[in-house]
Amino acid sequence: MTGVERKRILVVDDNAGNLKLFTLLLASPRHDVRTAMSAEEALEVLGSFQPDLMILDVQMPHLDGLELTRRLKADPLRRAIPILVVTAYAMKGDEDRVRAAGADGYISKPVDKKAFRQMVAEFLNEGDG
């Protein structure tokens, strides 16, 4: 792809299978996808990689996805990064909690692949994805 800047995506999930699934769903010459298996690792990656979109799991050990979202949204250098939370939390009120933490989008697991791709495309302004 010459002349077109690739969109940078950081996927954070402590489950290797989920990371593989999301990486496959995001596979495109238009995307530069990086992964992290913890919120702490994600913060390290952010030291040298400025994503156009972050995709976060909520349930992670130590620092969970909601706390990571709060920290990023409180950081003037990172608050503009859109955050899409992908979580098994799908009960009434869970989306409200996710959005209250500062997330820009919410999708529940198991992930509907078409809806996931469409939401990512919208965040990245890629038209129909």
DRENKOL-624024 format. One record per atom (N, C-alpha, C, O, CB): residue number from 0; atom name; x, y, z. Coordinates in Angstrom, 2 decimals, padded with zeros to 5 digits. Glycine has a CB too. Layout:
NUM; CA; X; Y; Z
...
This chain:
0; N; 000.85; -001.18; 000.00
0; CA; 000.00; 000.00; 000.00
0; C; 000.88; 001.23; 000.00
0; O; 001.45; 001.60; 001.03
0; CB; -000.96; 000.00; 001.21
1; N; 000.99; 001.83; -001.12
1; CA; 001.81; 003.03; -001.19
1; C; 000.93; 004.25; -001.08
1; O; -000.17; 004.30; -001.63
1; CB; 002.63; 003.07; -002.48
2; N; 001.43; 005.25; -000.35
2; CA; 000.73; 006.51; -000.26
2; C; -000.42; 006.55; 000.73
2; O; -001.00; 007.62; 000.94
2; CB; 000.22; 006.87; -001.57
3; N; -000.76; 005.43; 001.34
3; CA; -001.85; 005.40; 002.30
3; C; -001.30; 005.01; 003.67
3; O; -000.65; 003.97; 003.82
3; CB; -002.98; 004.42; 001.85
4; N; -001.56; 005.87; 004.65
4; CA; -001.08; 005.57; 005.99
4; C; -001.92; 004.46; 006.61
4; O; -003.15; 004.50; 006.58
4; CB; -001.11; 006.83; 006.88
5; N; -001.24; 003.49; 007.17
5; CA; -001.94; 002.38; 007.82
5; C; -002.48; 002.85; 009.16
5; O; -001.83; 003.62; 009.87
5; CB; -001.00; 001.16; 008.01
6; N; -003.67; 002.39; 009.49
6; CA; -004.28; 002.71; 010.78
6; C; -003.67; 001.80; 011.84
6; O; -003.53; 000.60; 011.63
6; CB; -005.84; 002.53; 010.73
7; N; -003.30; 002.39; 012.97
7; CA; -002.65; 001.66; 014.04
7; C; -003.69; 001.24; 015.08
7; O; -004.48; 002.05; 015.56
7; CB; -001.54; 002.52; 014.69
8; N; -003.67; -000.05; 015.42
8; CA; -004.63; -000.62; 016.37
8; C; -003.86; -001.40; 017.44
8; O; -002.97; -002.19; 017.13
8; CB; -005.67; -001.54; 015.65
9; N; -004.22; -001.14; 018.70
9; CA; -003.64; -001.90; 019.81
9; C; -004.76; -002.72; 020.44
9; O; -005.76; -002.18; 020.89
9; CB; -002.97; -000.95; 020.86
10; N; -004.57; -004.04; 020.47
10; CA; -005.53; -004.97; 021.05
10; C; -004.96; -005.48; 022.37
10; O; -003.84; -005.97; 022.42
10; CB; -005.86; -006.15; 020.08
11; N; -005.76; -005.35; 023.45
11; CA; -005.30; -005.75; 024.78
11; C; -006.27; -006.78; 025.35
11; O; -007.44; -006.49; 025.59
11; CB; -005.18; -004.52; 025.73
12; N; -005.76; -007.99; 025.56
12; CA; -006.57; -009.08; 026.11
12; C; -005.62; -010.09; 026.70
12; O; -004.60; -010.41; 026.10
12; CB; -007.49; -009.73; 025.02
13; N; -005.94; -010.61; 027.89
13; CA; -005.05; -011.58; 028.53
13; C; -005.25; -013.00; 028.02
13; O; -004.57; -013.92; 028.48
13; CB; -005.27; -011.55; 030.02
14; N; -006.17; -013.19; 027.08
14; CA; -006.44; -014.50; 026.51
14; C; -005.80; -014.56; 025.12
14; O; -006.18; -013.82; 024.22
14; CB; -007.98; -014.78; 026.43
15; N; -004.82; -015.46; 024.95
15; CA; -004.10; -015.57; 023.67
15; C; -005.04; -015.92; 022.52
15; O; -004.84; -015.44; 021.40
15; CB; -003.00; -016.62; 023.78
16; N; -006.05; -016.74; 022.78
16; CA; -007.01; -017.09; 021.74
16; C; -007.79; -015.89; 021.25
16; O; -008.03; -015.73; 020.06
16; CB; -007.97; -018.15; 022.24
17; N; -008.19; -015.03; 022.18
17; CA; -008.91; -013.80; 021.80
17; C; -008.00; -012.87; 021.00
17; O; -008.44; -012.26; 020.02
17; CB; -009.45; -013.08; 023.04
18; N; -006.74; -012.75; 021.42
18; CA; -005.80; -011.90; 020.67
18; C; -005.66; -012.40; 019.24
18; O; -005.64; -011.61; 018.30
18; CB; -004.42; -011.87; 021.37
19; N; -005.57; -013.71; 019.09
19; CA; -005.44; -014.30; 017.74
19; C; -006.68; -014.02; 016.92
19; O; -006.59; -013.65; 015.75
19; CB; -005.18; -015.82; 017.83
20; N; -007.86; -014.20; 017.53
20; CA; -009.12; -013.94; 016.81
20; C; -009.19; -012.49; 016.36
20; O; -009.47; -012.22; 015.19
20; CB; -010.33; -014.27; 017.71
21; N; -008.93; -011.55; 017.27
21; CA; -009.02; -010.13; 016.90
21; C; -007.99; -009.76; 015.85
21; O; -008.27; -008.98; 014.94
21; CB; -008.85; -009.26; 018.14
22; N; -006.79; -010.33; 015.97
22; CA; -005.76; -010.05; 014.97
22; C; -006.20; -010.54; 013.59
22; O; -005.99; -009.87; 012.59
22; CB; -004.43; -010.72; 015.37
23; N; -006.81; -011.72; 013.55
23; CA; -007.32; -012.25; 012.27
23; C; -008.45; -011.37; 011.72
23; O; -008.50; -011.09; 010.52
23; CB; -007.81; -013.70; 012.45
24; N; -009.36; -010.95; 012.61
24; CA; -010.47; -010.10; 012.16
24; C; -010.00; -008.75; 011.66
24; O; -010.64; -008.14; 010.80
24; CB; -011.47; -009.91; 013.29
25; N; -008.89; -008.27; 012.19
25; CA; -008.37; -006.96; 011.82
25; C; -007.35; -007.02; 010.69
25; O; -006.90; -005.99; 010.20
25; CB; -007.74; -006.29; 013.02
26; N; -006.98; -008.24; 010.28
26; CA; -005.95; -008.41; 009.25
26; C; -006.34; -007.66; 007.98
26; O; -007.38; -007.93; 007.38
26; CB; -005.72; -009.89; 008.94
27; N; -005.50; -006.73; 007.60
27; CA; -005.74; -005.91; 006.42
27; C; -004.47; -005.14; 006.11
27; O; -003.74; -004.77; 007.02
27; CB; -006.95; -004.95; 006.62
28; N; -004.20; -004.90; 004.83
28; CA; -003.05; -004.06; 004.50
28; C; -003.21; -002.64; 005.05
28; O; -002.24; -001.88; 005.15
28; CB; -002.85; -004.00; 002.98
29; N; -004.45; -002.28; 005.41
29; CA; -004.72; -000.93; 005.94
29; C; -004.42; -000.82; 007.43
29; O; -004.44; 000.29; 007.97
29; CB; -006.17; -000.55; 005.69
30; N; -004.14; -001.93; 008.11
30; CA; -003.99; -001.93; 009.57
30; C; -002.60; -002.36; 010.01
30; O; -002.01; -003.29; 009.45
30; CB; -005.02; -002.83; 010.20
31; N; -002.09; -001.69; 011.02
31; CA; -000.88; -002.10; 011.73
31; C; -001.37; -002.49; 013.12
31; O; -001.65; -001.62; 013.95
31; CB; 000.23; -000.94; 011.78
32; N; -001.48; -003.80; 013.38
32; CA; -002.07; -004.29; 014.63
32; C; -000.96; -004.75; 015.57
32; O; -000.10; -005.55; 015.21
32; CB; -003.05; -005.46; 014.34
33; N; -001.01; -004.22; 016.80
33; CA; -000.12; -004.64; 017.87
33; C; -000.98; -005.24; 018.96
33; O; -002.17; -004.94; 019.07
33; CB; 000.76; -003.45; 018.41
34; N; -000.38; -006.10; 019.77
34; CA; -001.13; -006.73; 020.85
34; C; -000.39; -006.61; 022.17
34; O; 000.83; -006.43; 022.22
34; CB; -001.39; -008.21; 020.53
35; N; -001.17; -006.70; 023.24
35; CA; -000.62; -006.74; 024.59
35; C; -001.49; -007.68; 025.40
35; O; -002.71; -007.73; 025.22
35; CB; -000.58; -005.30; 025.24
36; N; -000.86; -008.44; 026.31
36; CA; -001.60; -009.42; 027.10
36; C; -001.95; -008.92; 028.50
36; O; -002.46; -009.68; 029.32
36; CB; -000.80; -010.68; 027.21
37; N; -001.69; -007.64; 028.77
37; CA; -002.06; -007.05; 030.05
37; C; -002.14; -005.54; 029.88
37; O; -001.61; -004.98; 028.92
37; CB; -001.04; -007.44; 031.18
38; N; -002.80; -004.90; 030.82
38; CA; -002.88; -003.44; 030.80
38; C; -001.48; -002.84; 030.98
38; O; -001.14; -001.84; 030.36
38; CB; -003.84; -002.92; 031.90
39; N; -000.68; -003.47; 031.83
39; CA; 000.67; -002.98; 032.06
39; C; 001.50; -003.06; 030.77
39; O; 002.24; -002.13; 030.44
39; CB; 001.35; -003.79; 033.17
40; N; 001.37; -004.18; 030.05
40; CA; 002.08; -004.32; 028.78
40; C; 001.58; -003.29; 027.78
40; O; 002.36; -002.75; 027.00
40; CB; 001.91; -005.75; 028.22
41; N; 000.28; -003.03; 027.78
41; CA; -000.29; -002.02; 026.88
41; C; 000.33; -000.65; 027.14
41; O; 000.66; 000.07; 026.20
41; CB; -001.81; -001.95; 027.04
42; N; 000.50; -000.30; 028.41
42; CA; 001.11; 000.98; 028.75
42; C; 002.55; 001.05; 028.23
42; O; 003.01; 002.11; 027.80
42; CB; 001.08; 001.21; 030.27
43; N; 003.27; -000.08; 028.27
43; CA; 004.63; -000.12; 027.72
43; C; 004.59; 000.09; 026.21
43; O; 005.38; 000.87; 025.67
43; CB; 005.31; -001.48; 028.05
44; N; 003.68; -000.59; 025.52
44; CA; 003.56; -000.46; 024.06
44; C; 003.24; 000.99; 023.69
44; O; 003.76; 001.51; 022.70
44; CB; 002.46; -001.41; 023.51
45; N; 002.39; 001.64; 024.49
45; CA; 002.01; 003.02; 024.20
45; C; 003.18; 003.99; 024.29
45; O; 003.09; 005.12; 023.81
45; CB; 000.92; 003.46; 025.16
46; N; 004.27; 003.56; 024.90
46; CA; 005.46; 004.40; 024.95
46; C; 006.07; 004.65; 023.58
46; O; 006.74; 005.66; 023.37
46; CB; 006.48; 003.79; 025.85
47; N; 005.84; 003.73; 022.65
47; CA; 006.45; 003.85; 021.31
47; C; 005.45; 003.66; 020.17
47; O; 005.85; 003.65; 019.00
47; CB; 007.56; 002.85; 021.17
48; N; 004.18; 003.51; 020.48
48; CA; 003.16; 003.21; 019.46
48; C; 001.92; 004.02; 019.80
48; O; 001.32; 003.83; 020.86
48; CB; 002.83; 001.66; 019.40
49; N; 001.53; 004.91; 018.90
49; CA; 000.36; 005.76; 019.12
49; C; -000.80; 005.21; 018.27
49; O; -000.87; 005.49; 017.07
49; CB; 000.67; 007.27; 018.75
50; N; -001.70; 004.44; 018.89
50; CA; -002.77; 003.82; 018.09
50; C; -003.86; 004.81; 017.69
50; O; -004.11; 005.82; 018.35
50; CB; -003.38; 002.67; 018.87
51; N; -004.50; 004.47; 016.59
51; CA; -005.69; 005.19; 016.14
51; C; -006.93; 004.61; 016.81
51; O; -007.99; 005.23; 016.81
51; CB; -005.83; 005.12; 014.59
52; N; -006.79; 003.41; 017.38
52; CA; -007.88; 002.72; 018.06
52; C; -007.28; 001.71; 019.03
52; O; -006.30; 001.03; 018.72
52; CB; -008.85; 002.03; 017.04
53; N; -007.90; 001.62; 020.21
53; CA; -007.54; 000.56; 021.16
53; C; -008.75; -000.32; 021.36
53; O; -009.88; 000.16; 021.49
53; CB; -007.04; 001.15; 022.51
54; N; -008.52; -001.63; 021.40
54; CA; -009.56; -002.61; 021.66
54; C; -009.16; -003.30; 022.95
54; O; -008.12; -003.96; 023.02
54; CB; -009.74; -003.63; 020.47
55; N; -010.00; -003.17; 023.99
55; CA; -009.66; -003.66; 025.32
55; C; -010.65; -004.67; 025.85
55; O; -011.86; -004.53; 025.66
55; CB; -009.55; -002.52; 026.28
56; N; -010.13; -005.69; 026.51
56; CA; -010.93; -006.60; 027.31
56; C; -011.10; -005.96; 028.69
56; O; -010.24; -005.19; 029.12
56; CB; -010.27; -008.03; 027.41
57; N; -012.18; -006.27; 029.39
57; CA; -012.37; -005.74; 030.73
57; C; -011.67; -006.62; 031.75
57; O; -010.91; -006.12; 032.58
57; CB; -013.86; -005.63; 031.07
58; N; -011.92; -007.92; 031.70
58; CA; -011.41; -008.85; 032.71
58; C; -009.95; -009.20; 032.45
58; O; -009.64; -010.07; 031.63
58; CB; -012.25; -010.12; 032.74
59; N; -009.07; -008.50; 033.16
59; CA; -007.64; -008.81; 033.09
59; C; -007.10; -008.74; 034.51
59; O; -007.62; -008.00; 035.34
59; CB; -006.87; -007.81; 032.14
60; N; -006.06; -009.53; 034.80
60; CA; -005.50; -009.50; 036.15
60; C; -004.81; -008.17; 036.44
60; O; -004.42; -007.44; 035.53
60; CB; -004.51; -010.66; 036.34
61; N; -004.66; -007.87; 037.71
61; CA; -003.98; -006.67; 038.19
61; C; -004.78; -005.42; 037.82
61; O; -005.64; -004.98; 038.59
61; CB; -002.55; -006.58; 037.61
62; N; -004.50; -004.85; 036.66
62; CA; -005.15; -003.63; 036.19
62; C; -006.18; -004.04; 035.13
62; O; -005.80; -004.51; 034.06
62; CB; -004.11; -002.59; 035.63
63; N; -007.48; -003.84; 035.42
63; CA; -008.48; -004.29; 034.44
63; C; -008.69; -003.24; 033.35
63; O; -008.17; -002.13; 033.42
63; CB; -009.81; -004.59; 035.14
64; N; -009.46; -003.62; 032.35
64; CA; -009.69; -002.75; 031.20
64; C; -010.40; -001.45; 031.53
64; O; -010.14; -000.43; 030.90
64; CB; -010.46; -003.48; 030.18
65; N; -011.28; -001.47; 032.52
65; CA; -011.98; -000.24; 032.89
65; C; -011.03; 000.74; 033.56
65; O; -011.08; 001.94; 033.29
65; CB; -013.15; -000.54; 033.83
66; N; -010.15; 000.25; 034.42
66; CA; -009.17; 001.14; 035.06
66; C; -008.18; 001.67; 034.04
66; O; -007.80; 002.84; 034.09
66; CB; -008.42; 000.40; 036.20
67; N; -007.76; 000.82; 033.09
67; CA; -006.87; 001.29; 032.03
67; C; -007.57; 002.38; 031.22
67; O; -006.95; 003.39; 030.87
67; CB; -006.45; 000.12; 031.10
68; N; -008.84; 002.18; 030.91
68; CA; -009.60; 003.19; 030.17
68; C; -009.62; 004.51; 030.94
68; O; -009.38; 005.58; 030.37
68; CB; -011.04; 002.70; 029.90
69; N; -009.92; 004.44; 032.24
69; CA; -009.95; 005.66; 033.06
69; C; -008.60; 006.39; 033.02
69; O; -008.55; 007.61; 032.87
69; CB; -010.31; 005.32; 034.53
70; N; -007.53; 005.63; 033.14
70; CA; -006.18; 006.24; 033.14
70; C; -005.87; 006.90; 031.80
70; O; -005.32; 008.00; 031.75
70; CB; -005.13; 005.18; 033.46
71; N; -006.22; 006.21; 030.71
71; CA; -005.93; 006.77; 029.39
71; C; -006.76; 008.02; 029.13
71; O; -006.25; 008.99; 028.56
71; CB; -006.19; 005.73; 028.31
72; N; -008.01; 008.01; 029.53
72; CA; -008.88; 009.16; 029.30
72; C; -008.51; 010.34; 030.20
72; O; -008.86; 011.48; 029.89
72; CB; -010.34; 008.78; 029.53
73; N; -007.79; 010.09; 031.30
73; CA; -007.32; 011.16; 032.18
73; C; -005.97; 011.73; 031.71
73; O; -005.53; 012.76; 032.21
73; CB; -007.19; 010.65; 033.62
74; N; -005.33; 011.07; 030.75
74; CA; -004.02; 011.47; 030.25
74; C; -004.20; 012.39; 029.04
74; O; -004.71; 011.94; 028.01
74; CB; -003.16; 010.23; 029.88
75; N; -003.79; 013.65; 029.13
75; CA; -003.97; 014.58; 028.01
75; C; -003.35; 014.10; 026.70
75; O; -003.83; 014.45; 025.63
75; CB; -003.40; 015.92; 028.37
76; N; -002.28; 013.31; 026.78
76; CA; -001.62; 012.83; 025.56
76; C; -002.34; 011.64; 024.93
76; O; -002.11; 011.33; 023.76
76; CB; -000.20; 012.44; 025.86
77; N; -003.20; 010.98; 025.69
77; CA; -003.82; 009.75; 025.19
77; C; -005.34; 009.78; 025.19
77; O; -005.97; 008.85; 024.68
77; CB; -003.36; 008.59; 026.00
78; N; -005.95; 010.81; 025.75
78; CA; -007.40; 010.81; 025.91
78; C; -008.16; 010.78; 024.58
78; O; -009.32; 010.36; 024.54
78; CB; -007.83; 012.02; 026.69
79; N; -007.53; 011.21; 023.50
79; CA; -008.21; 011.24; 022.20
79; C; -008.25; 009.87; 021.51
79; O; -008.94; 009.71; 020.51
79; CB; -007.55; 012.24; 021.30
80; N; -007.50; 008.90; 022.03
80; CA; -007.50; 007.56; 021.41
80; C; -008.86; 006.92; 021.66
80; O; -009.25; 006.74; 022.81
80; CB; -006.34; 006.67; 021.99
81; N; -009.58; 006.56; 020.59
81; CA; -010.86; 005.86; 020.79
81; C; -010.61; 004.49; 021.40
81; O; -009.68; 003.78; 021.03
81; CB; -011.63; 005.72; 019.44
82; N; -011.47; 004.13; 022.35
82; CA; -011.36; 002.84; 023.03
82; C; -012.64; 002.05; 022.82
82; O; -013.73; 002.49; 023.20
82; CB; -011.07; 003.03; 024.54
83; N; -012.50; 000.88; 022.23
83; CA; -013.60; -000.06; 022.05
83; C; -013.39; -001.19; 023.05
83; O; -012.38; -001.90; 023.00
83; CB; -013.67; -000.60; 020.56
84; N; -014.34; -001.35; 023.95
84; CA; -014.26; -002.40; 024.96
84; C; -015.02; -003.62; 024.45
84; O; -016.18; -003.53; 024.05
84; CB; -014.82; -001.92; 026.33
85; N; -014.34; -004.76; 024.49
85; CA; -014.94; -006.03; 024.10
85; C; -014.94; -006.89; 025.36
85; O; -013.88; -007.19; 025.91
85; CB; -014.16; -006.73; 022.90
86; N; -016.13; -007.29; 025.80
86; CA; -016.21; -007.95; 027.10
86; C; -017.29; -009.01; 027.17
86; O; -018.28; -008.97; 026.44
86; CB; -016.44; -006.94; 028.16
87; N; -017.07; -009.95; 028.07
87; CA; -018.10; -010.95; 028.35
87; C; -019.19; -010.37; 029.24
87; O; -020.25; -010.98; 029.40
87; CB; -017.47; -012.20; 029.01
88; N; -018.93; -009.21; 029.83
88; CA; -019.95; -008.55; 030.66
88; C; -021.06; -008.04; 029.74
88; O; -020.87; -007.08; 029.00
88; CB; -019.33; -007.38; 031.50
89; N; -022.20; -008.70; 029.79
89; CA; -023.29; -008.34; 028.89
89; C; -024.63; -008.26; 029.63
89; O; -025.69; -008.42; 029.04
89; CB; -023.39; -009.35; 027.76
90; N; -024.55; -008.00; 030.93
90; CA; -025.77; -007.88; 031.73
90; C; -026.26; -006.43; 031.69
90; O; -025.53; -005.52; 031.28
90; CB; -025.53; -008.34; 033.19
91; N; -027.50; -006.24; 032.12
91; CA; -028.06; -004.90; 032.17
91; C; -027.16; -004.01; 033.03
91; O; -026.79; -004.38; 034.15
91; CB; -029.51; -004.93; 032.73
92; N; -026.82; -002.86; 032.52
92; CA; -025.98; -001.91; 033.24
92; C; -024.50; -002.02; 032.93
92; O; -023.74; -001.09; 033.22
92; CB; -026.18; -002.09; 034.69
93; N; -024.06; -003.14; 032.35
93; CA; -022.64; -003.30; 032.06
93; C; -022.14; -002.30; 031.02
93; O; -021.06; -001.73; 031.17
93; CB; -022.36; -004.72; 031.58
94; N; -022.93; -002.07; 029.96
94; CA; -022.50; -001.09; 028.97
94; C; -022.41; 000.30; 029.59
94; O; -021.51; 001.06; 029.27
94; CB; -023.47; -001.08; 027.77
95; N; -023.34; 000.63; 030.49
95; CA; -023.28; 001.92; 031.18
95; C; -022.00; 002.06; 031.99
95; O; -021.38; 003.12; 031.99
95; CB; -024.51; 002.10; 032.10
96; N; -021.59; 000.98; 032.69
96; CA; -020.35; 001.02; 033.47
96; C; -019.14; 001.22; 032.57
96; O; -018.22; 001.98; 032.89
96; CB; -020.19; -000.28; 034.28
97; N; -019.14; 000.53; 031.43
97; CA; -018.04; 000.64; 030.48
97; C; -017.95; 002.06; 029.94
97; O; -016.87; 002.64; 029.86
97; CB; -018.22; -000.37; 029.31
98; N; -019.09; 002.63; 029.57
98; CA; -019.09; 003.99; 029.02
98; C; -018.76; 005.02; 030.10
98; O; -018.11; 006.03; 029.81
98; CB; -020.46; 004.31; 028.39
99; N; -019.19; 004.77; 031.33
99; CA; -018.88; 005.69; 032.43
99; C; -017.37; 005.74; 032.69
99; O; -016.85; 006.75; 033.16
99; CB; -019.62; 005.26; 033.71
100; N; -016.66; 004.65; 032.39
100; CA; -015.21; 004.62; 032.55
100; C; -014.52; 005.42; 031.46
100; O; -013.33; 005.74; 031.57
100; CB; -014.70; 003.17; 032.53
101; N; -015.26; 005.75; 030.39
101; CA; -014.70; 006.56; 029.32
101; C; -014.59; 005.87; 027.98
101; O; -014.12; 006.47; 027.01
101; CB; -013.38; 007.02; 029.70
102; N; -015.03; 004.61; 027.90
102; CA; -014.93; 003.89; 026.62
102; C; -015.82; 004.54; 025.57
102; O; -016.89; 005.06; 025.87
102; CB; -015.33; 002.41; 026.81
103; N; -015.35; 004.50; 024.34
103; CA; -016.08; 005.10; 023.23
103; C; -017.02; 004.11; 022.56
103; O; -017.95; 004.51; 021.87
103; CB; -015.11; 005.65; 022.21
104; N; -016.78; 002.82; 022.77
104; CA; -017.62; 001.79; 022.18
104; C; -017.63; 000.55; 023.05
104; O; -016.76; 000.35; 023.89
104; CB; -017.14; 001.44; 020.78
105; N; -018.64; -000.29; 022.82
105; CA; -018.85; -001.48; 023.64
105; C; -019.39; -002.57; 022.74
105; O; -020.31; -002.35; 021.95
105; CB; -019.83; -001.20; 024.84
106; N; -018.81; -003.75; 022.87
106; CA; -019.34; -004.92; 022.15
106; C; -019.15; -006.12; 023.07
106; O; -018.10; -006.28; 023.69
106; CB; -018.61; -005.13; 020.76
107; N; -020.17; -006.97; 023.15
107; CA; -020.11; -008.10; 024.06
107; C; -019.60; -009.35; 023.36
107; O; -019.75; -009.52; 022.15
107; CB; -021.48; -008.37; 024.68
108; N; -019.00; -010.23; 024.17
108; CA; -018.56; -011.54; 023.69
108; C; -019.69; -012.52; 023.90
108; O; -020.45; -012.35; 024.86
108; CB; -017.25; -012.02; 024.42
109; N; -019.84; -013.53; 023.08
109; CA; -019.01; -013.79; 021.91
109; C; -019.24; -012.71; 020.85
109; O; -020.35; -012.23; 020.66
109; CB; -019.31; -015.17; 021.34
110; N; -018.18; -012.36; 020.18
110; CA; -018.18; -011.25; 019.24
110; C; -018.87; -011.64; 017.93
110; O; -018.58; -012.67; 017.33
110; CB; -016.76; -010.78; 018.96
111; N; -019.79; -010.78; 017.52
111; CA; -020.38; -010.89; 016.19
111; C; -019.35; -010.30; 015.22
111; O; -019.10; -009.09; 015.25
111; CB; -021.80; -010.14; 016.09
112; N; -018.75; -011.14; 014.39
112; CA; -017.63; -010.71; 013.54
112; C; -017.99; -009.54; 012.63
112; O; -017.20; -008.61; 012.47
112; CB; -017.14; -011.87; 012.71
113; N; -019.17; -009.59; 012.04
113; CA; -019.57; -008.51; 011.14
113; C; -019.75; -007.20; 011.90
113; O; -019.29; -006.16; 011.45
113; CB; -020.87; -008.88; 010.41
114; N; -020.41; -007.25; 013.05
114; CA; -020.62; -006.05; 013.87
114; C; -019.28; -005.50; 014.36
114; O; -019.09; -004.29; 014.40
114; CB; -021.55; -006.36; 015.06
115; N; -018.37; -006.39; 014.74
115; CA; -017.05; -005.97; 015.20
115; C; -016.31; -005.23; 014.09
115; O; -015.80; -004.13; 014.31
115; CB; -016.23; -007.18; 015.67
116; N; -016.26; -005.83; 012.91
116; CA; -015.55; -005.19; 011.78
116; C; -016.19; -003.85; 011.43
116; O; -015.48; -002.89; 011.13
116; CB; -015.56; -006.11; 010.55
117; N; -017.51; -003.80; 011.47
117; CA; -018.22; -002.56; 011.14
117; C; -017.89; -001.47; 012.17
117; O; -017.65; -000.32; 011.80
117; CB; -019.74; -002.80; 011.08
118; N; -017.88; -001.83; 013.45
118; CA; -017.58; -000.86; 014.49
118; C; -016.14; -000.35; 014.36
118; O; -015.89; 000.85; 014.49
118; CB; -017.81; -001.47; 015.88
119; N; -015.20; -001.25; 014.09
119; CA; -013.81; -000.86; 013.90
119; C; -013.70; 000.10; 012.71
119; O; -013.03; 001.12; 012.80
119; CB; -012.91; -002.10; 013.68
120; N; -014.35; -000.24; 011.62
120; CA; -014.32; 000.62; 010.42
120; C; -014.87; 002.00; 010.72
120; O; -014.34; 003.00; 010.23
120; CB; -015.12; -000.03; 009.28
121; N; -015.93; 002.07; 011.51
121; CA; -016.50; 003.37; 011.88
121; C; -015.50; 004.18; 012.70
121; O; -015.30; 005.37; 012.44
121; CB; -017.81; 003.18; 012.67
122; N; -014.87; 003.56; 013.70
122; CA; -013.89; 004.27; 014.52
122; C; -012.71; 004.76; 013.68
122; O; -012.17; 005.83; 013.95
122; CB; -013.39; 003.36; 015.65
123; N; -012.33; 004.00; 012.67
123; CA; -011.18; 004.34; 011.85
123; C; -011.55; 005.13; 010.59
123; O; -010.69; 005.43; 009.76
123; CB; -010.45; 003.10; 011.46
124; N; -012.83; 005.46; 010.47
124; CA; -013.33; 006.21; 009.30
124; C; -012.96; 005.51; 007.99
124; O; -012.44; 006.13; 007.07
124; CB; -012.79; 007.65; 009.29
125; N; -013.22; 004.20; 007.94
125; CA; -012.87; 003.41; 006.77
125; C; -014.08; 003.06; 005.91
125; O; -014.02; 002.13; 005.10
125; CB; -012.17; 002.14; 007.21
126; N; -015.15; 003.76; 006.06
126; CA; -016.33; 003.45; 005.24
126; C; -016.90; 002.11; 005.61
126; O; -017.23; 001.88; 006.78
126; CB; -015.99; 003.48; 003.76
127; N; -017.04; 001.21; 004.65
127; CA; -017.70; -000.08; 004.89
127; C; -016.73; -001.13; 005.42
127; O; -017.11; -002.30; 005.53
127; CB; -018.35; -000.58; 003.62
128; N; -015.50; -000.76; 005.74
128; CA; -014.54; -001.70; 006.33
128; C; -014.07; -002.70; 005.35
128; O; -013.26; -003.56; 005.70
128; CB; -015.13; -002.39; 007.49
